[in-house]
Amino acid sequence: MAATVIPLFISGAEIAFILFIVLMVFGADKVPEIARGLGKGMRQIKDATNDIKTEITKSAEKQGIDMDITKDVRKEIDKVKEEVKDVAGSVKRKF
């Protein structure tokens, strides 16, 4: 049985409402710290993904494994990286 994927679309008004709630809960002085922390977290995820990809490639080359197999993994990783960039880009534009 295949899982159904429901895309998550958030409008500008919903983002503004979420930002308003964040501002009310944490205060104006904490929002830049939260955004900075989110940015650092996203960077760590990106770095970890690149490290894993490098290690997989190195191991495959040492073991003589056909790199066509790892190309599929690389494509999936690139897709995730692009999705993360899209989300991070929209967050950066809002702050």
Distance bins in CASP14 RR format, pairs under 12 A and 6 or more apart:
PFRMAT RR
TARGET T0000
AUTHOR 0000-0000-0000
RMODE 2
METHOD distances of the structure
MODEL  1
7 83 0 0 0 0 0 1 0 0 0 0 0
8 14 0 0 0 0 0 1 0 0 0 0 0
8 83 0 0 0 0 0 1 0 0 0 0 0
8 86 0 0 0 0 0 1 0 0 0 0 0
8 87 0 0 0 0 1 0 0 0 0 0 0
8 90 0 0 0 0 0 1 0 0 0 0 0
9 15 0 0 0 0 0 1 0 0 0 0 0
9 90 0 0 0 0 0 1 0 0 0 0 0
10 16 0 0 0 0 0 1 0 0 0 0 0
10 17 0 0 0 0 1 0 0 0 0 0 0
10 18 1 0 0 1 0 0 0 0 0 0 0
10 19 0 0 0 0 0 1 0 0 0 0 0
10 87 0 0 0 0 0 1 0 0 0 0 0
10 90 0 0 0 0 1 0 0 0 0 0 0
10 91 0 0 0 0 0 1 0 0 0 0 0
10 94 0 0 0 0 0 1 0 0 0 0 0
11 17 0 0 0 0 1 0 0 0 0 0 0
11 18 0 0 0 0 0 1 0 0 0 0 0
11 90 0 0 0 0 0 1 0 0 0 0 0
12 18 0 0 0 0 1 0 0 0 0 0 0
12 19 0 0 0 0 1 0 0 0 0 0 0
12 20 0 0 0 0 0 1 0 0 0 0 0
12 90 0 0 0 0 1 0 0 0 0 0 0
12 93 0 0 0 0 0 1 0 0 0 0 0
12 94 0 0 0 0 1 0 0 0 0 0 0
13 19 0 0 0 0 0 1 0 0 0 0 0
13 20 0 0 0 0 0 1 0 0 0 0 0
14 20 0 0 0 0 0 1 0 0 0 0 0
14 21 0 0 0 0 0 1 0 0 0 0 0
14 94 0 0 0 0 0 1 0 0 0 0 0
15 21 0 0 0 0 0 1 0 0 0 0 0
15 22 0 0 0 0 0 1 0 0 0 0 0
15 87 0 0 0 0 0 1 0 0 0 0 0
15 90 1 0 0 1 0 0 0 0 0 0 0
15 91 0 0 0 0 1 0 0 0 0 0 0
15 93 0 0 0 0 1 0 0 0 0 0 0
15 94 1 0 0 1 0 0 0 0 0 0 0
15 95 0 0 0 0 0 1 0 0 0 0 0
16 22 0 0 0 0 0 1 0 0 0 0 0
16 23 0 0 0 0 0 1 0 0 0 0 0
16 94 0 0 0 0 1 0 0 0 0 0 0
17 23 0 0 0 0 0 1 0 0 0 0 0
17 24 0 0 0 0 0 1 0 0 0 0 0
18 24 0 0 0 0 0 1 0 0 0 0 0
18 25 0 0 0 0 0 1 0 0 0 0 0
18 31 0 0 0 0 0 1 0 0 0 0 0
18 90 0 0 0 0 0 1 0 0 0 0 0
18 91 0 0 0 0 0 1 0 0 0 0 0
18 94 0 0 0 0 1 0 0 0 0 0 0
19 25 0 0 0 0 0 1 0 0 0 0 0
19 26 0 0 0 0 0 1 0 0 0 0 0
19 27 0 0 0 0 0 1 0 0 0 0 0
19 28 0 0 0 0 0 1 0 0 0 0 0
19 31 0 0 0 0 1 0 0 0 0 0 0
19 34 0 0 0 0 0 1 0 0 0 0 0
19 35 0 0 0 0 0 1 0 0 0 0 0
19 90 0 0 0 0 0 1 0 0 0 0 0
19 91 0 0 0 0 0 1 0 0 0 0 0
19 93 0 0 0 0 0 1 0 0 0 0 0
19 94 1 0 0 1 0 0 0 0 0 0 0
19 95 0 0 0 0 1 0 0 0 0 0 0
20 26 0 0 0 0 0 1 0 0 0 0 0
20 27 0 0 0 0 0 1 0 0 0 0 0
20 28 0 0 0 0 0 1 0 0 0 0 0
20 31 0 0 0 0 0 1 0 0 0 0 0
20 94 0 0 0 0 0 1 0 0 0 0 0
21 27 0 0 0 0 0 1 0 0 0 0 0
21 31 0 0 0 0 0 1 0 0 0 0 0
22 28 0 0 0 0 0 1 0 0 0 0 0
22 30 0 0 0 0 1 0 0 0 0 0 0
22 31 1 0 0 1 0 0 0 0 0 0 0
22 32 0 0 0 0 0 1 0 0 0 0 0
22 33 0 0 0 0 0 1 0 0 0 0 0
22 34 1 0 0 1 0 0 0 0 0 0 0
22 35 0 0 0 0 1 0 0 0 0 0 0
22 38 0 0 0 0 0 1 0 0 0 0 0
22 91 0 0 0 0 0 1 0 0 0 0 0
22 94 0 0 0 0 0 1 0 0 0 0 0
22 95 0 0 0 0 0 1 0 0 0 0 0
23 29 0 0 0 0 0 1 0 0 0 0 0
23 30 0 0 0 0 1 0 0 0 0 0 0
23 31 1 0 0 1 0 0 0 0 0 0 0
23 32 0 0 0 0 0 1 0 0 0 0 0
23 34 0 0 0 0 0 1 0 0 0 0 0
23 35 0 0 0 0 0 1 0 0 0 0 0
23 94 0 0 0 0 0 1 0 0 0 0 0
23 95 0 0 0 0 0 1 0 0 0 0 0
24 30 0 0 0 0 0 1 0 0 0 0 0
24 31 0 0 0 0 0 1 0 0 0 0 0
25 31 0 0 0 0 1 0 0 0 0 0 0
25 34 0 0 0 0 0 1 0 0 0 0 0
26 32 0 0 0 0 0 1 0 0 0 0 0
26 33 0 0 0 0 1 0 0 0 0 0 0
26 34 1 0 0 1 0 0 0 0 0 0 0
26 35 0 0 0 0 0 1 0 0 0 0 0
27 33 0 0 0 0 0 1 0 0 0 0 0
27 34 0 0 0 0 1 0 0 0 0 0 0
28 34 0 0 0 0 0 1 0 0 0 0 0
28 35 0 0 0 0 0 1 0 0 0 0 0
28 95 0 0 0 0 0 1 0 0 0 0 0
30 36 0 0 0 0 0 1 0 0 0 0 0
30 37 0 0 0 0 0 1 0 0 0 0 0
31 37 0 0 0 0 0 1 0 0 0 0 0
31 38 0 0 0 0 0 1 0 0 0 0 0
31 91 0 0 0 0 0 1 0 0 0 0 0
31 94 0 0 0 0 0 1 0 0 0 0 0
31 95 1 0 0 1 0 0 0 0 0 0 0
32 38 0 0 0 0 0 1 0 0 0 0 0
32 39 0 0 0 0 0 1 0 0 0 0 0
32 95 1 0 0 1 0 0 0 0 0 0 0
33 39 0 0 0 0 0 1 0 0 0 0 0
33 40 0 0 0 0 0 1 0 0 0 0 0
33 95 0 0 0 0 0 1 0 0 0 0 0
34 40 0 0 0 0 0 1 0 0 0 0 0
34 41 0 0 0 0 0 1 0 0 0 0 0
34 91 0 0 0 0 0 1 0 0 0 0 0
34 95 0 0 0 0 1 0 0 0 0 0 0
35 41 0 0 0 0 0 1 0 0 0 0 0
35 42 0 0 0 0 0 1 0 0 0 0 0
35 88 0 0 0 0 0 1 0 0 0 0 0
35 89 0 0 0 0 0 1 0 0 0 0 0
35 91 1 0 0 1 0 0 0 0 0 0 0
35 92 0 0 0 0 1 0 0 0 0 0 0
35 93 0 0 0 0 0 1 0 0 0 0 0
35 94 0 0 0 0 1 0 0 0 0 0 0
35 95 1 0 1 0 0 0 0 0 0 0 0
36 42 0 0 0 0 0 1 0 0 0 0 0
36 43 0 0 0 0 0 1 0 0 0 0 0
36 91 0 0 0 0 0 1 0 0 0 0 0
36 92 0 0 0 0 0 1 0 0 0 0 0
36 95 0 0 0 0 1 0 0 0 0 0 0
37 43 0 0 0 0 1 0 0 0 0 0 0
37 44 0 0 0 0 1 0 0 0 0 0 0
37 88 0 0 0 0 0 1 0 0 0 0 0
37 91 0 0 0 0 0 1 0 0 0 0 0
37 95 0 0 0 0 0 1 0 0 0 0 0
38 44 0 0 0 0 0 1 0 0 0 0 0
38 45 0 0 0 0 0 1 0 0 0 0 0
38 84 0 0 0 0 0 1 0 0 0 0 0
38 87 0 0 0 0 0 1 0 0 0 0 0
38 88 0 0 0 0 1 0 0 0 0 0 0
38 89 0 0 0 0 0 1 0 0 0 0 0
38 91 1 0 0 1 0 0 0 0 0 0 0
38 92 0 0 0 0 1 0 0 0 0 0 0
38 94 0 0 0 0 0 1 0 0 0 0 0
38 95 0 0 0 0 1 0 0 0 0 0 0
39 45 0 0 0 0 1 0 0 0 0 0 0
39 46 0 0 0 0 1 0 0 0 0 0 0
39 47 0 0 0 0 0 1 0 0 0 0 0
39 84 0 0 0 0 0 1 0 0 0 0 0
39 87 0 0 0 0 0 1 0 0 0 0 0
39 88 1 0 0 1 0 0 0 0 0 0 0
39 89 0 0 0 0 0 1 0 0 0 0 0
39 91 0 0 0 0 1 0 0 0 0 0 0
39 92 0 0 0 0 1 0 0 0 0 0 0
39 95 0 0 0 0 1 0 0 0 0 0 0
40 46 0 0 0 0 0 1 0 0 0 0 0
40 47 0 0 0 0 0 1 0 0 0 0 0
40 88 0 0 0 0 0 1 0 0 0 0 0
41 47 0 0 0 0 1 0 0 0 0 0 0
41 48 0 0 0 0 1 0 0 0 0 0 0
41 49 0 0 0 0 0 1 0 0 0 0 0
41 84 0 0 0 0 0 1 0 0 0 0 0
41 88 0 0 0 0 1 0 0 0 0 0 0
41 91 0 0 0 0 0 1 0 0 0 0 0
42 48 0 0 0 0 0 1 0 0 0 0 0
42 49 0 0 0 0 0 1 0 0 0 0 0
42 80 0 0 0 0 0 1 0 0 0 0 0
42 81 0 0 0 0 0 1 0 0 0 0 0
42 83 0 0 0 0 0 1 0 0 0 0 0
42 84 1 0 0 1 0 0 0 0 0 0 0
42 85 0 0 0 0 1 0 0 0 0 0 0
42 86 0 0 0 0 0 1 0 0 0 0 0
42 87 0 0 0 0 1 0 0 0 0 0 0
42 88 1 0 1 0 0 0 0 0 0 0 0
42 89 0 0 0 0 1 0 0 0 0 0 0
42 91 0 0 0 0 1 0 0 0 0 0 0
42 92 0 0 0 0 1 0 0 0 0 0 0
43 49 0 0 0 0 0 1 0 0 0 0 0
43 50 0 0 0 0 0 1 0 0 0 0 0
43 84 0 0 0 0 0 1 0 0 0 0 0
43 85 0 0 0 0 0 1 0 0 0 0 0
43 88 0 0 0 0 1 0 0 0 0 0 0
44 50 0 0 0 0 0 1 0 0 0 0 0
44 51 0 0 0 0 0 1 0 0 0 0 0
44 84 0 0 0 0 0 1 0 0 0 0 0
45 51 0 0 0 0 0 1 0 0 0 0 0
45 52 0 0 0 0 0 1 0 0 0 0 0
45 77 0 0 0 0 0 1 0 0 0 0 0
45 80 0 0 0 0 1 0 0 0 0 0 0
45 81 0 0 0 0 1 0 0 0 0 0 0
45 83 0 0 0 0 0 1 0 0 0 0 0
45 84 1 0 0 1 0 0 0 0 0 0 0
45 85 0 0 0 0 0 1 0 0 0 0 0
45 87 0 0 0 0 0 1 0 0 0 0 0
45 88 0 0 0 0 1 0 0 0 0 0 0
46 52 0 0 0 0 0 1 0 0 0 0 0
46 53 0 0 0 0 0 1 0 0 0 0 0
46 77 0 0 0 0 0 1 0 0 0 0 0
46 78 0 0 0 0 0 1 0 0 0 0 0
46 80 0 0 0 0 1 0 0 0 0 0 0
46 81 1 0 0 1 0 0 0 0 0 0 0
46 82 0 0 0 0 0 1 0 0 0 0 0
46 83 0 0 0 0 0 1 0 0 0 0 0
46 84 1 0 0 1 0 0 0 0 0 0 0
46 85 0 0 0 0 1 0 0 0 0 0 0
46 87 0 0 0 0 0 1 0 0 0 0 0
46 88 0 0 0 0 1 0 0 0 0 0 0
47 53 0 0 0 0 0 1 0 0 0 0 0
47 54 0 0 0 0 0 1 0 0 0 0 0
47 81 0 0 0 0 0 1 0 0 0 0 0
47 84 0 0 0 0 0 1 0 0 0 0 0
48 54 0 0 0 0 0 1 0 0 0 0 0
48 55 0 0 0 0 0 1 0 0 0 0 0
48 77 0 0 0 0 0 1 0 0 0 0 0
48 80 0 0 0 0 0 1 0 0 0 0 0
48 81 0 0 0 0 0 1 0 0 0 0 0
48 84 0 0 0 0 0 1 0 0 0 0 0
49 55 0 0 0 0 0 1 0 0 0 0 0
49 56 0 0 0 0 0 1 0 0 0 0 0
49 73 0 0 0 0 0 1 0 0 0 0 0
49 74 0 0 0 0 0 1 0 0 0 0 0
49 76 0 0 0 0 0 1 0 0 0 0 0
49 77 1 0 1 0 0 0 0 0 0 0 0
49 78 0 0 0 0 1 0 0 0 0 0 0
49 79 0 0 0 0 0 1 0 0 0 0 0
49 80 1 0 0 1 0 0 0 0 0 0 0
49 81 1 0 0 1 0 0 0 0 0 0 0
49 82 0 0 0 0 0 1 0 0 0 0 0
49 83 0 0 0 0 0 1 0 0 0 0 0
49 84 0 0 0 0 1 0 0 0 0 0 0
49 85 0 0 0 0 0 1 0 0 0 0 0
50 56 0 0 0 0 0 1 0 0 0 0 0
50 57 0 0 0 0 0 1 0 0 0 0 0
50 74 0 0 0 0 0 1 0 0 0 0 0
50 77 0 0 0 0 1 0 0 0 0 0 0
50 78 0 0 0 0 0 1 0 0 0 0 0
50 80 0 0 0 0 0 1 0 0 0 0 0
50 81 0 0 0 0 1 0 0 0 0 0 0
50 84 0 0 0 0 0 1 0 0 0 0 0
51 57 0 0 0 0 0 1 0 0 0 0 0
51 58 0 0 0 0 0 1 0 0 0 0 0
51 77 0 0 0 0 0 1 0 0 0 0 0
52 58 0 0 0 0 0 1 0 0 0 0 0
52 59 0 0 0 0 0 1 0 0 0 0 0
52 70 0 0 0 0 0 1 0 0 0 0 0
52 73 0 0 0 0 1 0 0 0 0 0 0
52 74 0 0 0 0 0 1 0 0 0 0 0
52 76 0 0 0 0 0 1 0 0 0 0 0
52 77 1 0 0 1 0 0 0 0 0 0 0
52 80 0 0 0 0 0 1 0 0 0 0 0
52 81 0 0 0 0 0 1 0 0 0 0 0
53 59 0 0 0 0 0 1 0 0 0 0 0
53 60 0 0 0 0 0 1 0 0 0 0 0
53 70 0 0 0 0 1 0 0 0 0 0 0
53 71 0 0 0 0 0 1 0 0 0 0 0
53 73 1 0 0 1 0 0 0 0 0 0 0
53 74 1 0 0 1 0 0 0 0 0 0 0
53 75 0 0 0 0 0 1 0 0 0 0 0
53 76 0 0 0 0 0 1 0 0 0 0 0
53 77 1 0 1 0 0 0 0 0 0 0 0
53 78 0 0 0 0 1 0 0 0 0 0 0
53 80 0 0 0 0 0 1 0 0 0 0 0
53 81 0 0 0 0 1 0 0 0 0 0 0
54 60 0 0 0 0 0 1 0 0 0 0 0
54 61 0 0 0 0 0 1 0 0 0 0 0
54 70 0 0 0 0 0 1 0 0 0 0 0
54 74 0 0 0 0 0 1 0 0 0 0 0
54 77 0 0 0 0 0 1 0 0 0 0 0
55 61 0 0 0 0 0 1 0 0 0 0 0
55 62 0 0 0 0 0 1 0 0 0 0 0
55 70 0 0 0 0 0 1 0 0 0 0 0
55 73 0 0 0 0 0 1 0 0 0 0 0
56 62 0 0 0 0 0 1 0 0 0 0 0
56 63 0 0 0 0 0 1 0 0 0 0 0
56 65 0 0 0 0 1 0 0 0 0 0 0
56 67 0 0 0 0 0 1 0 0 0 0 0
56 69 0 0 0 0 1 0 0 0 0 0 0
56 70 1 0 1 0 0 0 0 0 0 0 0
56 71 0 0 0 0 0 1 0 0 0 0 0
56 72 0 0 0 0 0 1 0 0 0 0 0
56 73 1 0 0 1 0 0 0 0 0 0 0
56 74 0 0 0 0 1 0 0 0 0 0 0
56 76 0 0 0 0 0 1 0 0 0 0 0
56 77 0 0 0 0 1 0 0 0 0 0 0
57 63 0 0 0 0 0 1 0 0 0 0 0
57 64 0 0 0 0 0 1 0 0 0 0 0
57 65 0 0 0 0 1 0 0 0 0 0 0
57 67 1 0 0 1 0 0 0 0 0 0 0
57 69 0 0 0 0 0 1 0 0 0 0 0
57 70 1 0 0 1 0 0 0 0 0 0 0
57 71 0 0 0 0 0 1 0 0 0 0 0
57 73 0 0 0 0 1 0 0 0 0 0 0
57 74 0 0 0 0 1 0 0 0 0 0 0
57 77 0 0 0 0 0 1 0 0 0 0 0
58 64 0 0 0 0 0 1 0 0 0 0 0
58 65 0 0 0 0 0 1 0 0 0 0 0
58 67 0 0 0 0 0 1 0 0 0 0 0
58 70 0 0 0 0 0 1 0 0 0 0 0
59 65 1 0 0 1 0 0 0 0 0 0 0
59 67 0 0 0 0 0 1 0 0 0 0 0
59 69 0 0 0 0 0 1 0 0 0 0 0
59 70 0 0 0 0 1 0 0 0 0 0 0
59 73 0 0 0 0 0 1 0 0 0 0 0
60 66 0 0 0 0 1 0 0 0 0 0 0
60 67 1 0 0 1 0 0 0 0 0 0 0
60 68 0 0 0 0 0 1 0 0 0 0 0
60 69 1 0 0 1 0 0 0 0 0 0 0
60 70 1 0 1 0 0 0 0 0 0 0 0
60 71 0 0 0 0 0 1 0 0 0 0 0
60 72 0 0 0 0 0 1 0 0 0 0 0
60 73 0 0 0 0 1 0 0 0 0 0 0
60 74 0 0 0 0 0 1 0 0 0 0 0
61 67 1 0 0 1 0 0 0 0 0 0 0
61 70 0 0 0 0 1 0 0 0 0 0 0
63 69 0 0 0 0 0 1 0 0 0 0 0
63 70 0 0 0 0 0 1 0 0 0 0 0
64 70 0 0 0 0 0 1 0 0 0 0 0
65 71 0 0 0 0 0 1 0 0 0 0 0
65 73 0 0 0 0 0 1 0 0 0 0 0
66 72 0 0 0 0 0 1 0 0 0 0 0
67 73 0 0 0 0 0 1 0 0 0 0 0
67 74 0 0 0 0 1 0 0 0 0 0 0
68 74 0 0 0 0 0 1 0 0 0 0 0
68 75 0 0 0 0 0 1 0 0 0 0 0
69 75 0 0 0 0 0 1 0 0 0 0 0
70 76 0 0 0 0 0 1 0 0 0 0 0
70 77 0 0 0 0 1 0 0 0 0 0 0
71 77 0 0 0 0 0 1 0 0 0 0 0
71 78 0 0 0 0 0 1 0 0 0 0 0
72 78 0 0 0 0 0 1 0 0 0 0 0
72 79 0 0 0 0 0 1 0 0 0 0 0
73 79 0 0 0 0 0 1 0 0 0 0 0
73 80 0 0 0 0 0 1 0 0 0 0 0
74 80 0 0 0 0 0 1 0 0 0 0 0
74 81 0 0 0 0 0 1 0 0 0 0 0
75 81 0 0 0 0 0 1 0 0 0 0 0
75 82 0 0 0 0 0 1 0 0 0 0 0
76 82 0 0 0 0 0 1 0 0 0 0 0
76 83 0 0 0 0 0 1 0 0 0 0 0
77 83 0 0 0 0 0 1 0 0 0 0 0
77 84 0 0 0 0 0 1 0 0 0 0 0
78 84 0 0 0 0 0 1 0 0 0 0 0
78 85 0 0 0 0 0 1 0 0 0 0 0
79 85 0 0 0 0 0 1 0 0 0 0 0
79 86 0 0 0 0 0 1 0 0 0 0 0
80 86 0 0 0 0 0 1 0 0 0 0 0
80 87 0 0 0 0 0 1 0 0 0 0 0
81 87 0 0 0 0 0 1 0 0 0 0 0
81 88 0 0 0 0 0 1 0 0 0 0 0
82 88 0 0 0 0 0 1 0 0 0 0 0
82 89 0 0 0 0 0 1 0 0 0 0 0
83 89 0 0 0 0 0 1 0 0 0 0 0
83 90 0 0 0 0 0 1 0 0 0 0 0
84 90 0 0 0 0 0 1 0 0 0 0 0
84 91 0 0 0 0 0 1 0 0 0 0 0
85 91 0 0 0 0 0 1 0 0 0 0 0
85 92 0 0 0 0 0 1 0 0 0 0 0
86 92 0 0 0 0 0 1 0 0 0 0 0
86 93 0 0 0 0 0 1 0 0 0 0 0
87 93 0 0 0 0 0 1 0 0 0 0 0
87 94 0 0 0 0 0 1 0 0 0 0 0
88 94 0 0 0 0 0 1 0 0 0 0 0
88 95 0 0 0 0 0 1 0 0 0 0 0
89 95 0 0 0 0 0 1 0 0 0 0 0
END
